[in-house]
Amino acid sequence: MQFTGVSADLHNFCACAKRTDENAVQDFYWTFDDKVTKYACDRYLARNTGNKEWDQCKDCRMDVQTMDLNRGTPSCFSPGYHMGGDEFDYYCGLRGLQGYCKSIGAKQG
């Protein structure tokens, strides 16, 4: 069997956070970091590693979104769904955190 394409899990909202040891059902499971999220978003905006959708994010910008029940969490937003979860996680990891990504709404186009 031969595969001719690569499928990526693309998102339109991502933030950097630390997982807590709290009970995920009763308490917030993530602690988000605004400064590290901005750092990662800026890195993704400057990213140019190829021609796949996740290789560039010229529409990345900071916005707010509900992340893990945290309303108004500063997050990196890509209207065109150009953020790969692994790639965003890499940039968060440069500052010791993990990427938390989600897709909201239907991708246009």
MOPAC internal coordinates of N, CA, C and O (Angstrom, degrees):
PM7 1SCF
backbone

  N    0.0000 0     0.00 0     0.00 0    0    0    0
  C    1.4445 1     0.00 0     0.00 0    1    0    0
  C    1.5258 1   108.47 1     0.00 0    2    1    0
  O    1.2310 1   120.89 1   -44.86 1    3    2    1
  N    1.2877 1   115.91 1   135.14 1    3    2    1
  C    1.4610 1   121.25 1  -179.65 1    5    3    2
  C    1.5213 1   109.47 1  -120.41 1    6    5    3
  O    1.2310 1   121.51 1   -44.95 1    7    6    5
  N    1.3303 1   114.71 1   135.05 1    7    6    5
  C    1.4587 1   120.45 1   176.79 1    9    7    6
  C    1.5157 1   108.42 1  -102.03 1   10    9    7
  O    1.2310 1   120.81 1   -45.48 1   11   10    9
  N    1.3084 1   116.06 1   134.52 1   11   10    9
  C    1.4638 1   119.27 1  -177.70 1   13   11   10
  C    1.5164 1   112.74 1  -106.92 1   14   13   11
  O    1.2310 1   119.57 1   169.65 1   15   14   13
  N    1.3145 1   118.43 1   -10.35 1   15   14   13
  C    1.4625 1   120.21 1  -178.44 1   17   15   14
  C    1.5112 1   111.54 1  -135.24 1   18   17   15
  O    1.2310 1   121.39 1   -14.53 1   19   18   17
  N    1.2930 1   114.94 1   165.47 1   19   18   17
  C    1.4539 1   121.27 1   177.76 1   21   19   18
  C    1.5146 1   107.81 1  -115.92 1   22   21   19
  O    1.2310 1   121.00 1   -47.32 1   23   22   21
  N    1.3079 1   115.68 1   132.68 1   23   22   21
  C    1.4559 1   120.49 1   177.70 1   25   23   22
  C    1.5223 1   108.47 1  -105.42 1   26   25   23
  O    1.2310 1   120.65 1   -44.97 1   27   26   25
  N    1.3006 1   116.36 1   135.03 1   27   26   25
  C    1.4601 1   120.80 1  -179.71 1   29   27   26
  C    1.5163 1   109.57 1  -122.34 1   30   29   27
  O    1.2310 1   121.19 1   -28.86 1   31   30   29
  N    1.3070 1   115.32 1   151.14 1   31   30   29
  C    1.4518 1   121.98 1   175.49 1   33   31   30
  C    1.5203 1   107.09 1   -90.05 1   34   33   31
  O    1.2310 1   120.37 1   -81.36 1   35   34   33
  N    1.3233 1   116.89 1    98.64 1   35   34   33
  C    1.4634 1   121.84 1  -174.61 1   37   35   34
  C    1.5249 1   110.95 1  -100.91 1   38   37   35
  O    1.2310 1   121.29 1   -33.81 1   39   38   37
  N    1.3258 1   115.13 1   146.19 1   39   38   37
  C    1.4611 1   121.64 1  -174.11 1   41   39   38
  C    1.5178 1   111.19 1  -131.41 1   42   41   39
  O    1.2310 1   121.22 1   -17.10 1   43   42   41
  N    1.3329 1   115.27 1   162.90 1   43   42   41
  C    1.4657 1   118.74 1   174.64 1   45   43   42
  C    1.5296 1   112.73 1  -112.94 1   46   45   43
  O    1.2310 1   119.42 1   171.21 1   47   46   45
  N    1.3324 1   118.71 1    -8.79 1   47   46   45
  C    1.4632 1   121.75 1   174.35 1   49   47   46
  C    1.5203 1   109.84 1  -135.05 1   50   49   47
  O    1.2310 1   120.62 1   -48.53 1   51   50   49
  N    1.3371 1   116.42 1   131.47 1   51   50   49
  C    1.4639 1   121.82 1   175.55 1   53   51   50
  C    1.5268 1   109.40 1  -142.44 1   54   53   51
  O    1.2310 1   120.95 1   -29.83 1   55   54   53
  N    1.3109 1   115.79 1   150.17 1   55   54   53
  C    1.4650 1   122.14 1   175.84 1   57   55   54
  C    1.5229 1   108.24 1  -145.76 1   58   57   55
  O    1.2310 1   120.61 1   -18.39 1   59   58   57
  N    1.3214 1   116.43 1   161.61 1   59   58   57
  C    1.4633 1   122.14 1   178.02 1   61   59   58
  C    1.5205 1   108.89 1  -102.15 1   62   61   59
  O    1.2310 1   121.09 1   -42.70 1   63   62   61
  N    1.3204 1   115.52 1   137.30 1   63   62   61
  C    1.4558 1   119.51 1  -175.32 1   65   63   62
  C    1.5217 1   111.34 1  -153.99 1   66   65   63
  O    1.2310 1   122.07 1    -9.80 1   67   66   65
  N    1.3228 1   113.63 1   170.20 1   67   66   65
  C    1.4572 1   121.60 1   173.34 1   69   67   66
  C    1.5138 1   106.89 1  -117.04 1   70   69   67
  O    1.2310 1   120.70 1   -48.44 1   71   70   69
  N    1.3212 1   116.27 1   131.56 1   71   70   69
  C    1.4605 1   119.85 1   175.28 1   73   71   70
  C    1.5201 1   108.83 1   -72.15 1   74   73   71
  O    1.2310 1   120.87 1   -41.13 1   75   74   73
  N    1.3166 1   115.94 1   138.87 1   75   74   73
  C    1.4579 1   120.08 1   177.35 1   77   75   74
  C    1.5157 1   109.21 1  -100.02 1   78   77   75
  O    1.2310 1   120.83 1    -9.28 1   79   78   77
  N    1.3097 1   116.02 1   170.72 1   79   78   77
  C    1.4601 1   121.22 1   177.22 1   81   79   78
  C    1.5178 1   111.20 1   -93.55 1   82   81   79
  O    1.2310 1   120.65 1  -165.46 1   83   82   81
  N    1.3167 1   116.36 1    14.54 1   83   82   81
  C    1.4597 1   121.09 1  -178.52 1   85   83   82
  C    1.5288 1   110.40 1   -73.50 1   86   85   83
  O    1.2310 1   121.13 1   -16.56 1   87   86   85
  N    1.3035 1   115.44 1   163.44 1   87   86   85
  C    1.4473 1   122.50 1   175.74 1   89   87   86
  C    1.5262 1   108.02 1   -72.23 1   90   89   87
  O    1.2310 1   120.31 1   -61.17 1   91   90   89
  N    1.3117 1   117.02 1   118.83 1   91   90   89
  C    1.4645 1   121.21 1  -175.02 1   93   91   90
  C    1.5273 1   112.67 1   -64.31 1   94   93   91
  O    1.2310 1   119.70 1   157.37 1   95   94   93
  N    1.3184 1   118.18 1   -22.63 1   95   94   93
  C    1.4585 1   121.00 1  -179.02 1   97   95   94
  C    1.5294 1   110.67 1   -80.04 1   98   97   95
  O    1.2310 1   119.94 1   142.29 1   99   98   97
  N    1.3229 1   117.72 1   -37.71 1   99   98   97
  C    1.4587 1   121.32 1  -173.68 1  101   99   98
  C    1.5194 1   114.10 1  -100.35 1  102  101   99
  O    1.2310 1   119.77 1   154.76 1  103  102  101
  N    1.2951 1   118.05 1   -25.24 1  103  102  101
  C    1.4634 1   121.54 1  -173.65 1  105  103  102
  C    1.5208 1   110.77 1  -130.75 1  106  105  103
  O    1.2310 1   120.93 1   -15.05 1  107  106  105
  N    1.3201 1   115.83 1   164.95 1  107  106  105
  C    1.4602 1   120.01 1   173.89 1  109  107  106
  C    1.5175 1   108.89 1   -62.01 1  110  109  107
  O    1.2310 1   120.36 1   -42.66 1  111  110  109
  N    1.3085 1   116.91 1   137.34 1  111  110  109
  C    1.4534 1   122.46 1  -176.28 1  113  111  110
  C    1.5216 1   111.65 1   -97.40 1  114  113  111
  O    1.2310 1   119.96 1   164.83 1  115  114  113
  N    1.3215 1   117.69 1   -15.17 1  115  114  113
  C    1.4596 1   122.34 1  -177.62 1  117  115  114
  C    1.5233 1   110.42 1  -127.66 1  118  117  115
  O    1.2310 1   120.98 1   -36.70 1  119  118  117
  N    1.3324 1   115.74 1   143.30 1  119  118  117
  C    1.4594 1   122.14 1   171.41 1  121  119  118
  C    1.5194 1   106.41 1  -112.32 1  122  121  119
  O    1.2310 1   120.45 1   -65.66 1  123  122  121
  N    1.3221 1   116.75 1   114.34 1  123  122  121
  C    1.4633 1   121.72 1  -174.20 1  125  123  122
  C    1.5203 1   111.31 1   -87.94 1  126  125  123
  O    1.2310 1   121.00 1   -31.12 1  127  126  125
  N    1.3378 1   115.69 1   148.88 1  127  126  125
  C    1.4618 1   122.18 1  -178.96 1  129  127  126
  C    1.5244 1   108.94 1  -122.77 1  130  129  127
  O    1.2310 1   120.96 1   -69.72 1  131  130  129
  N    1.3314 1   115.77 1   110.28 1  131  130  129
  C    1.4674 1   121.56 1  -176.00 1  133  131  130
  C    1.5262 1   112.29 1   -61.80 1  134  133  131
  O    1.2310 1   120.26 1   135.45 1  135  134  133
  N    1.3339 1   117.11 1   -44.55 1  135  134  133
  C    1.4680 1   120.64 1  -176.45 1  137  135  134
  C    1.5198 1   111.98 1   -66.30 1  138  137  135
  O    1.2310 1   120.47 1   138.14 1  139  138  137
  N    1.3238 1   116.70 1   -41.86 1  139  138  137
  C    1.4652 1   119.62 1   179.62 1  141  139  138
  C    1.5271 1   110.09 1   -70.26 1  142  141  139
  O    1.2310 1   120.09 1   144.88 1  143  142  141
  N    1.3291 1   117.44 1   -35.12 1  143  142  141
  C    1.4656 1   120.23 1   175.92 1  145  143  142
  C    1.5244 1   110.25 1   -61.81 1  146  145  143
  O    1.2310 1   120.14 1   135.66 1  147  146  145
  N    1.3260 1   117.33 1   -44.34 1  147  146  145
  C    1.4723 1   120.56 1   177.80 1  149  147  146
  C    1.5216 1   110.37 1   -62.81 1  150  149  147
  O    1.2310 1   120.14 1   138.27 1  151  150  149
  N    1.3262 1   117.33 1   -41.73 1  151  150  149
  C    1.4683 1   122.31 1   176.97 1  153  151  150
  C    1.5369 1   109.94 1   -56.60 1  154  153  151
  O    1.2310 1   120.62 1   129.74 1  155  154  153
  N    1.3352 1   116.43 1   -50.26 1  155  154  153
  C    1.4637 1   121.18 1  -178.74 1  157  155  154
  C    1.5277 1   111.31 1   -65.14 1  158  157  155
  O    1.2310 1   120.29 1   140.50 1  159  158  157
  N    1.3236 1   117.06 1   -39.50 1  159  158  157
  C    1.4641 1   121.33 1   179.94 1  161  159  158
  C    1.5293 1   110.50 1   -64.39 1  162  161  159
  O    1.2310 1   120.75 1   136.94 1  163  162  161
  N    1.3261 1   116.16 1   -43.06 1  163  162  161
  C    1.4679 1   120.12 1   177.72 1  165  163  162
  C    1.5243 1   111.01 1   -62.44 1  166  165  163
  O    1.2310 1   120.23 1   140.27 1  167  166  165
  N    1.3413 1   117.16 1   -39.73 1  167  166  165
  C    1.4686 1   120.76 1   178.94 1  169  167  166
  C    1.5311 1   110.59 1   -65.72 1  170  169  167
  O    1.2310 1   121.06 1   139.17 1  171  170  169
  N    1.3346 1   115.58 1   -40.83 1  171  170  169
  C    1.4679 1   118.54 1  -179.87 1  173  171  170
  C    1.5264 1   110.42 1   -68.44 1  174  173  171
  O    1.2310 1   119.98 1   142.88 1  175  174  173
  N    1.3124 1   117.63 1   -37.12 1  175  174  173
  C    1.4678 1   121.48 1   176.95 1  177  175  174
  C    1.5302 1   110.59 1   -59.97 1  178  177  175
  O    1.2310 1   120.11 1   141.91 1  179  178  177
  N    1.3254 1   117.40 1   -38.09 1  179  178  177
  C    1.4701 1   122.27 1  -178.75 1  181  179  178
  C    1.5293 1   112.38 1   -84.22 1  182  181  179
  O    1.2310 1   119.96 1   171.88 1  183  182  181
  N    1.3131 1   117.68 1    -8.12 1  183  182  181
  C    1.4675 1   123.29 1  -175.81 1  185  183  182
  C    1.5296 1   110.83 1   -63.70 1  186  185  183
  O    1.2310 1   121.12 1   -43.05 1  187  186  185
  N    1.3306 1   115.46 1   136.95 1  187  186  185
  C    1.4627 1   121.93 1   174.90 1  189  187  186
  C    1.5200 1   107.11 1  -154.40 1  190  189  187
  O    1.2310 1   121.13 1   -99.42 1  191  190  189
  N    1.3364 1   115.44 1    80.58 1  191  190  189
  C    1.4635 1   120.41 1  -173.80 1  193  191  190
  C    1.5288 1   113.69 1  -110.57 1  194  193  191
  O    1.2310 1   119.93 1  -172.06 1  195  194  193
  N    1.3143 1   117.74 1     7.94 1  195  194  193
  C    1.4574 1   119.97 1   180.00 1  197  195  194
  C    1.5122 1   111.60 1   158.59 1  198  197  195
  O    1.2310 1   121.19 1    23.30 1  199  198  197
  N    1.3349 1   115.33 1  -156.70 1  199  198  197
  C    1.4620 1   120.56 1  -174.97 1  201  199  198
  C    1.5282 1   114.68 1  -115.92 1  202  201  199
  O    1.2310 1   120.08 1  -171.83 1  203  202  201
  N    1.3203 1   117.45 1     8.17 1  203  202  201
  C    1.4653 1   120.12 1   176.02 1  205  203  202
  C    1.5287 1   108.53 1   -78.93 1  206  205  203
  O    1.2310 1   120.37 1   -19.83 1  207  206  205
  N    1.3274 1   116.90 1   160.17 1  207  206  205
  C    1.4744 1   120.61 1  -177.65 1  209  207  206
  C    1.5250 1   112.68 1   -55.44 1  210  209  207
  O    1.2310 1   119.98 1   143.61 1  211  210  209
  N    1.3225 1   117.64 1   -36.39 1  211  210  209
  C    1.4591 1   122.11 1  -176.38 1  213  211  210
  C    1.5262 1   113.26 1   -86.22 1  214  213  211
  O    1.2310 1   119.79 1   176.14 1  215  214  213
  N    1.3294 1   118.01 1    -3.86 1  215  214  213
  C    1.4682 1   121.78 1  -178.54 1  217  215  214
  C    1.5259 1   113.17 1   -78.73 1  218  217  215
  O    1.2310 1   120.40 1   159.73 1  219  218  217
  N    1.3141 1   116.85 1   -20.27 1  219  218  217
  C    1.4653 1   121.97 1   179.78 1  221  219  218
  C    1.5283 1   108.43 1  -140.92 1  222  221  219
  O    1.2310 1   121.06 1   -33.31 1  223  222  221
  N    1.3111 1   115.57 1   146.69 1  223  222  221
  C    1.4700 1   119.72 1   177.50 1  225  223  222
  C    1.5184 1   108.14 1  -141.10 1  226  225  223
  O    1.2310 1   121.32 1  -106.83 1  227  226  225
  N    1.3114 1   115.07 1    73.17 1  227  226  225
  C    1.4657 1   119.90 1  -177.94 1  229  227  226
  C    1.5252 1   112.46 1   -70.41 1  230  229  227
  O    1.2310 1   120.44 1   167.63 1  231  230  229
  N    1.3472 1   116.76 1   -12.37 1  231  230  229
  C    1.4663 1   119.41 1   178.62 1  233  231  230
  C    1.5347 1   112.66 1  -103.74 1  234  233  231
  O    1.2310 1   119.60 1  -172.21 1  235  234  233
  N    1.3270 1   118.38 1     7.79 1  235  234  233
  C    1.4711 1   121.23 1   178.33 1  237  235  234
  C    1.5236 1   110.54 1   -64.91 1  238  237  235
  O    1.2310 1   121.32 1   -46.49 1  239  238  237
  N    1.3280 1   115.07 1   133.51 1  239  238  237
  C    1.4660 1   120.41 1   176.54 1  241  239  238
  C    1.5284 1   108.11 1  -158.17 1  242  241  239
  O    1.2310 1   121.13 1   -19.91 1  243  242  241
  N    1.3083 1   115.44 1   160.09 1  243  242  241
  C    1.4592 1   119.99 1   179.23 1  245  243  242
  C    1.5334 1   110.34 1   -78.43 1  246  245  243
  O    1.2310 1   121.37 1   -38.47 1  247  246  245
  N    1.3230 1   114.97 1   141.53 1  247  246  245
  C    1.4556 1   123.73 1   177.88 1  249  247  246
  C    1.5305 1   106.31 1  -152.21 1  250  249  247
  O    1.2310 1   119.59 1    11.90 1  251  250  249
  N    1.3060 1   118.38 1  -168.10 1  251  250  249
  C    1.4638 1   121.24 1   175.18 1  253  251  250
  C    1.5239 1   109.33 1  -126.87 1  254  253  251
  O    1.2310 1   121.04 1   -27.84 1  255  254  253
  N    1.3309 1   115.62 1   152.16 1  255  254  253
  C    1.4537 1   121.69 1  -179.39 1  257  255  254
  C    1.5243 1   107.84 1  -157.77 1  258  257  255
  O    1.2310 1   120.33 1   -21.08 1  259  258  257
  N    1.3156 1   116.97 1   158.92 1  259  258  257
  C    1.4580 1   121.00 1   172.92 1  261  259  258
  C    1.5177 1   107.88 1   -80.41 1  262  261  259
  O    1.2310 1   120.91 1   -61.18 1  263  262  261
  N    1.3231 1   115.87 1   118.82 1  263  262  261
  C    1.4635 1   121.88 1   179.57 1  265  263  262
  C    1.5258 1   107.76 1  -122.38 1  266  265  263
  O    1.2310 1   120.03 1   -58.21 1  267  266  265
  N    1.3072 1   117.56 1   121.79 1  267  266  265
  C    1.4615 1   123.09 1   178.73 1  269  267  266
  C    1.5328 1   111.03 1    49.38 1  270  269  267
  O    1.2310 1   120.23 1  -131.87 1  271  270  269
  N    1.3000 1   117.16 1    48.13 1  271  270  269
  C    1.4724 1   126.03 1   179.49 1  273  271  270
  C    1.5224 1   114.08 1    71.60 1  274  273  271
  O    1.2310 1   119.63 1  -177.74 1  275  274  273
  N    1.3203 1   118.32 1     2.26 1  275  274  273
  C    1.4656 1   122.47 1   177.26 1  277  275  274
  C    1.5237 1   108.35 1   -90.40 1  278  277  275
  O    1.2310 1   120.27 1   -78.39 1  279  278  277
  N    1.3179 1   117.09 1   101.61 1  279  278  277
  C    1.4684 1   120.81 1  -179.24 1  281  279  278
  C    1.5170 1   110.87 1   -71.22 1  282  281  279
  O    1.2310 1   120.85 1   -35.53 1  283  282  281
  N    1.3159 1   115.99 1   144.47 1  283  282  281
  C    1.4561 1   121.18 1   176.24 1  285  283  282
  C    1.5172 1   114.37 1    69.94 1  286  285  283
  O    1.2310 1   120.24 1  -151.41 1  287  286  285
  N    1.3213 1   117.14 1    28.59 1  287  286  285
  C    1.4656 1   120.69 1   179.13 1  289  287  286
  C    1.5260 1   109.54 1   -73.24 1  290  289  287
  O    1.2310 1   119.39 1   -57.21 1  291  290  289
  N    1.3418 1   118.77 1   122.79 1  291  290  289
  C    1.4653 1   120.01 1   174.24 1  293  291  290
  C    1.5278 1   109.43 1   -58.06 1  294  293  291
  O    1.2310 1   120.93 1   -54.15 1  295  294  293
  N    1.3211 1   115.82 1   125.85 1  295  294  293
  C    1.4590 1   122.18 1  -173.80 1  297  295  294
  C    1.5181 1   110.28 1  -139.71 1  298  297  295
  O    1.2310 1   121.14 1   -23.88 1  299  298  297
  N    1.3178 1   115.43 1   156.12 1  299  298  297
  C    1.4606 1   120.93 1   173.32 1  301  299  298
  C    1.5291 1   106.95 1   -82.43 1  302  301  299
  O    1.2310 1   120.22 1   -49.03 1  303  302  301
  N    1.3134 1   117.18 1   130.97 1  303  302  301
  C    1.4600 1   122.63 1  -175.23 1  305  303  302
  C    1.5184 1   110.14 1  -121.37 1  306  305  303
  O    1.2310 1   120.93 1   -48.92 1  307  306  305
  N    1.3232 1   115.82 1   131.08 1  307  306  305
  C    1.4600 1   122.59 1   175.58 1  309  307  306
  C    1.5263 1   108.00 1  -126.92 1  310  309  307
  O    1.2310 1   119.71 1   -79.05 1  311  310  309
  N    1.3475 1   118.17 1   100.95 1  311  310  309
  C    1.4642 1   120.13 1   179.48 1  313  311  310
  C    1.5293 1   112.72 1   -55.64 1  314  313  311
  O    1.2310 1   120.08 1   151.26 1  315  314  313
  N    1.3253 1   117.46 1   -28.74 1  315  314  313
  C    1.4600 1   121.65 1  -178.62 1  317  315  314
  C    1.5143 1   114.86 1   -91.25 1  318  317  315
  O    1.2310 1   119.71 1  -170.25 1  319  318  317
  N    1.3431 1   118.15 1     9.75 1  319  318  317
  C    1.4723 1   122.58 1   179.03 1  321  319  318
  C    1.5319 1   111.60 1    55.63 1  322  321  319
  O    1.2310 1   120.20 1  -127.37 1  323  322  321
  N    1.3227 1   117.22 1    52.63 1  323  322  321
  C    1.4605 1   120.66 1  -178.35 1  325  323  322
  C    1.5196 1   114.11 1   -98.16 1  326  325  323
  O    1.2310 1   119.49 1  -178.90 1  327  326  325
  N    1.3276 1   118.59 1     1.10 1  327  326  325
  C    1.4609 1   119.99 1  -176.69 1  329  327  326
  C    1.5214 1   111.66 1   -96.16 1  330  329  327
  O    1.2310 1   121.26 1   -56.51 1  331  330  329
  N    1.3209 1   115.19 1   123.49 1  331  330  329
  C    1.4541 1   121.40 1   171.92 1  333  331  330
  C    1.5219 1   108.78 1   -86.45 1  334  333  331
  O    1.2310 1   120.24 1   -40.30 1  335  334  333
  N    1.3128 1   117.14 1   139.70 1  335  334  333
  C    1.4604 1   120.76 1  -179.14 1  337  335  334
  C    1.5158 1   113.07 1   -61.74 1  338  337  335
  O    1.2310 1   120.12 1   136.82 1  339  338  337
  N    1.3362 1   117.37 1   -43.18 1  339  338  337
  C    1.4672 1   120.73 1   179.41 1  341  339  338
  C    1.5171 1   111.02 1   -63.97 1  342  341  339
  O    1.2310 1   120.80 1   139.49 1  343  342  341
  N    1.3139 1   116.07 1   -40.51 1  343  342  341
  C    1.4596 1   120.59 1  -178.47 1  345  343  342
  C    1.5315 1   111.00 1   -67.29 1  346  345  343
  O    1.2310 1   120.38 1   136.10 1  347  346  345
  N    1.3257 1   116.89 1   -43.90 1  347  346  345
  C    1.4646 1   119.21 1   178.95 1  349  347  346
  C    1.5233 1   109.88 1   -66.38 1  350  349  347
  O    1.2310 1   120.38 1   140.61 1  351  350  349
  N    1.3138 1   116.88 1   -39.39 1  351  350  349
  C    1.4615 1   121.50 1   177.37 1  353  351  350
  C    1.5324 1   110.79 1   -58.71 1  354  353  351
  O    1.2310 1   120.36 1   142.35 1  355  354  353
  N    1.3168 1   116.91 1   -37.65 1  355  354  353
  C    1.4700 1   121.32 1   177.71 1  357  355  354
  C    1.5302 1   110.64 1   -58.90 1  358  357  355
  O    1.2310 1   120.37 1   132.27 1  359  358  357
  N    1.3313 1   116.89 1   -47.73 1  359  358  357
  C    1.4688 1   120.25 1  -178.77 1  361  359  358
  C    1.5275 1   111.44 1   -66.03 1  362  361  359
  O    1.2310 1   119.78 1   141.60 1  363  362  361
  N    1.3198 1   118.03 1   -38.40 1  363  362  361
  C    1.4711 1   120.78 1   175.08 1  365  363  362
  C    1.5292 1   109.79 1   -64.12 1  366  365  363
  O    1.2310 1   121.05 1   139.98 1  367  366  365
  N    1.3300 1   115.60 1   -40.02 1  367  366  365
  C    1.4597 1   121.11 1  -179.22 1  369  367  366
  C    1.5143 1   113.38 1   -62.03 1  370  369  367
  O    1.2310 1   120.02 1   153.01 1  371  370  369
  N    1.3251 1   117.56 1   -26.99 1  371  370  369
  C    1.4636 1   120.52 1   176.94 1  373  371  370
  C    1.5264 1   111.31 1   -62.92 1  374  373  371
  O    1.2310 1   120.37 1   161.36 1  375  374  373
  N    1.3194 1   116.89 1   -18.64 1  375  374  373
  C    1.4688 1   122.59 1   178.28 1  377  375  374
  C    1.5344 1   111.39 1  -116.03 1  378  377  375
  O    1.2310 1   120.71 1  -163.06 1  379  378  377
  N    1.3315 1   116.24 1    16.94 1  379  378  377
  C    1.4589 1   121.00 1   173.59 1  381  379  378
  C    1.5163 1   116.38 1    82.00 1  382  381  379
  O    1.2310 1   119.86 1  -165.94 1  383  382  381
  N    1.3290 1   117.88 1    14.06 1  383  382  381
  C    1.4620 1   120.97 1   179.78 1  385  383  382
  C    1.5217 1   110.87 1  -118.57 1  386  385  383
  O    1.2310 1   120.73 1    -0.53 1  387  386  385
  N    1.3124 1   116.22 1   179.47 1  387  386  385
  C    1.4606 1   122.48 1   178.12 1  389  387  386
  C    1.5211 1   110.00 1  -114.03 1  390  389  387
  O    1.2310 1   121.23 1   -26.20 1  391  390  389
  N    1.3240 1   115.25 1   153.80 1  391  390  389
  C    1.4499 1   119.93 1   174.78 1  393  391  390
  C    1.5193 1   110.81 1   -83.28 1  394  393  391
  O    1.2310 1   120.87 1   -39.23 1  395  394  393
  N    1.3145 1   115.95 1   140.77 1  395  394  393
  C    1.4605 1   123.43 1   175.74 1  397  395  394
  C    1.5188 1   105.15 1  -125.45 1  398  397  395
  O    1.2310 1   120.34 1   -69.86 1  399  398  397
  N    1.3256 1   116.96 1   110.14 1  399  398  397
  C    1.4672 1   120.94 1  -174.92 1  401  399  398
  C    1.5182 1   110.76 1  -122.03 1  402  401  399
  O    1.2310 1   121.51 1   -28.19 1  403  402  401
  N    1.3231 1   114.71 1   151.81 1  403  402  401
  C    1.4578 1   120.53 1   175.50 1  405  403  402
  C    1.5217 1   109.43 1  -150.52 1  406  405  403
  O    1.2310 1   121.61 1   -20.22 1  407  406  405
  N    1.3012 1   114.53 1   159.78 1  407  406  405
  C    1.4631 1   121.34 1   177.81 1  409  407  406
  C    1.5200 1   107.82 1  -116.21 1  410  409  407
  O    1.2310 1   121.04 1   -53.98 1  411  410  409
  N    1.3199 1   115.62 1   126.02 1  411  410  409
  C    1.4569 1   121.21 1  -176.98 1  413  411  410
  C    1.5186 1   108.62 1  -121.56 1  414  413  411
  O    1.2310 1   120.60 1   -54.74 1  415  414  413
  N    1.3153 1   116.45 1   125.26 1  415  414  413
  C    1.4585 1   120.46 1  -179.56 1  417  415  414
  C    1.5181 1   111.20 1    81.29 1  418  417  415
  O    1.2310 1   121.26 1    -3.53 1  419  418  417
  N    1.2921 1   115.19 1   176.47 1  419  418  417
  C    1.4577 1   121.48 1  -179.60 1  421  419  418
  C    1.5224 1   110.23 1   -91.28 1  422  421  419
  O    1.2310 1   121.18 1   -40.86 1  423  422  421
  N    1.3098 1   115.34 1   139.14 1  423  422  421
  C    1.4617 1   120.30 1   176.65 1  425  423  422
  C    1.5180 1   108.49 1   -67.05 1  426  425  423
  O    1.2310 1   120.93 1   -47.75 1  427  426  425
  N    1.3162 1   115.83 1   132.25 1  427  426  425
  C    1.4649 1   121.68 1   179.56 1  429  427  426
  C    1.5236 1   110.15 1   -89.94 1  430  429  427
  O    1.2310 1   120.71 1   -35.35 1  431  430  429
  N    1.3118 1   116.25 1   144.65 1  431  430  429
  C    1.4535 1   120.44 1   174.01 1  433  431  430
  C    1.4292 1   111.88 1    99.22 1  434  433  431
  O    1.2310 1   120.10 1   180.00 1  435  434  433

